[in-house]
Amino acid sequence: MRKTVLITVLFCIALQACNWQSNLPVYGPKTAVTKTENGKQVIDSLDYVLPPFQFVDQDSNVVNTSTVKGKIYVADFFFTSCPSICPKMMKEMLLVRDKYKDNKDVVILSYSIDPVRDSVARLKIYETKLGITSAQWHFLTGNKDSIYYLANKYLVSASEDPSAPGGHIHDGNFILVDRKGRLRGYYDGTNEQSVQKLLSEMDILLKEKNNE
Amino acid sequence: MSSKKILQFIARFAIPIIIILFIYNIYSHGTIIHPGKALFKAQCSQCHGEDGEGIKALVPPLQNSDYALRNLDSIPCWLKFGINHPVIVHDTVYDQPMYPSEIDEVQTANVINFMNREFFKYDREVNPEWVKEKWKNCK
């Protein structure tokens, strides 16, 4: 009898744990909106959503908000002449790419924070050096101010600093974005455990329905 | 043989043999952890990999690096001042810069000794004086 109770309790705890895991947080400030529902004024809160963007990738293709519409994606910020953390970040991002290679619901966006030097041709060479040709992983260049503006909107840091190695500083974050453009996770792209966490949380996010 | 006798046998012979093998293992490897290994893991393995395997065509491998073997005297300079020119390792061109570091002569000698043994299979011990001498001729 006692055993049955114990098993039931453990089962409930385990179930709870699963439930907690299936809810990834939504990052960013919420916006309050007032709307009329059944003749009454109610205040609702809207989730933080990334603003529209448009850049060019290593194959000269335009990549914008509609490229990632209805898909989940991982974003990071890098530059091709980066001597410090970028190679390690690329090594870890290759794990993401390898796992979801055939999944059309997954996109990777790597924004160059040195877009003046990182031309389309240079990004193409960089992709070749990684040993991949991928329609799924976009290396992006474009207007510098737009990229720094967007980094800010992703809630990560990126800036120019002549004293830093390579002339730019940025954190090594991988950012997980859901089908509606909401920020759902931050991971250290130079840390193997953190990237393993990203891989498992991407599976959770893929199961979330589009209209949720 | 009763189970008591088996236990006695283990206590008398097997345990001392295991201890002896353990001690021998530590001594045969010189030290327990090479000081250069710890520094390599902390400072270099992020890009070059813990086994010196490198990253694709971005970061050159160190394992049996022909470029390193041809330029052994330049390694102290690379560790301290970085590399800002393309290098060719195993017929592949690598042109990502390597960044400089604030490393002293003792640390440099330790890392070089670790890499010589582990990656370059080159049987030579260097000391801090040798490192300082090489630093004078860095370009």
Chai-1 contact restraints between the chains, C-beta under 6 A:
chainA,res_idxA,chainB,res_idxB,connection_type,confidence,min_distance_angstrom,max_distance_angstrom,comment,restraint_id
A,P83,B,P97,contact,1.0,0.0,6.0,A-B,restraint_1
A,P83,B,Y99,contact,1.0,0.0,6.0,A-B,restraint_2
A,S84,B,Y99,contact,1.0,0.0,6.0,A-B,restraint_3
A,P87,B,C47,contact,1.0,0.0,6.0,A-B,restraint_4
A,P87,B,I55,contact,1.0,0.0,6.0,A-B,restraint_5
A,P87,B,L58,contact,1.0,0.0,6.0,A-B,restraint_6
A,P87,B,V59,contact,1.0,0.0,6.0,A-B,restraint_7
A,K88,B,Q46,contact,1.0,0.0,6.0,A-B,restraint_8
A,K88,B,C47,contact,1.0,0.0,6.0,A-B,restraint_9
A,K91,B,I55,contact,1.0,0.0,6.0,A-B,restraint_10
A,K129,B,A57,contact,1.0,0.0,6.0,A-B,restraint_11
A,K129,B,L58,contact,1.0,0.0,6.0,A-B,restraint_12
A,L130,B,K56,contact,1.0,0.0,6.0,A-B,restraint_13
A,G131,B,K56,contact,1.0,0.0,6.0,A-B,restraint_14
A,P165,B,Y99,contact,1.0,0.0,6.0,A-B,restraint_15
